[in-house]
């Protein structure tokens, strides 16, 4: 024990923090700023005391992961990716169970966030940016670090956002749509998910910017709001196809690609309508293979789950902090589908 005490004192001096701060980092007790944790970890490397940092954590951390129902393909895939890390997290004494929202009503989401965070050491969250939700995250963040995932909630006190530049992803979708349709352009439909989801709003904004700047003949003649209900995308698509003969493109910013594809297959000829969506799942992978979708813009949910958990581990001194750089968006088409993992 005296040897460890000496190491703590030496490490505190090298990191220019108190011995109590070093002790909190070593034992994962929280209450230490990211800057102080970084100093301790860097000093440990300089002094070659990494073994001190790598000793098993002293206590279990409870880190709930909160998202919408896994009956939606996107959230099912996201939950699976967090499940891939369950064993590794348990070895680091972290419980990271997935929980789902009981409702999409902002007041009920805010209540569930506060209820779940009451017994949590940290919280990973993917939901929409509504004033009631933002206020709940701000209250929770004062006592429990929050990581927002896939769609950000800025000005909420959250510790970090893990995801892509969603406006840039929308611009990429606009570039693809414009190039697929060619100089003649034509009428297209945009389907949004839920209007409070920041990622959906930013995707639409980027998409529109590119069309205005580079593809003025691509005309948006309809917008639909699926409210994250996959079955409604089929109704929106069917209604617009019947109302707009010669529809040439559909851009879905959210979930429900299978509903769009079902209607296109039933009521159009192959290649009549260009269809672009987001986030590679088992469902839209099949649509790409069959040629029922033209492109999926993917944000690498496996990488995001890993990075979100790394932020939590870093916050409690159990891992180095991940890069703050946003993850890139990948263009996935039939000919470059990655292997199933």
Secondary structure, 3 states (H helix, E strand, C coil): CHHHHHHHHHHHHHHCCCHHHHHHHHCCCCCCCHHHHHHHHHHHHHCCCHHHHCCCCCCCEEEEEEECCCCCHHHHHHHHHHHCCHHHHHHCCEECCEEECCCCCHHHHHHHHHHHHCCCCEEEECCCCCHHHHHHHHHHHCCCEEEEECCCCCCCCCCEEECECHHHHHHHHHHHHHHHHCCCCEEEEEEECCCCCHHHHHHHHHHHHHHHHHCCCEEEEEEEECCCCHHHHHHHHHHHHHHCCCCCEEEECCCCHHHHHHHHHHHCCCCCCEEEEECCCHHHHHHHHHCCCCEEEECCHHHHHHHHHHHHHHHCCCCCCCCCCCECCEEECHHHCCCCC
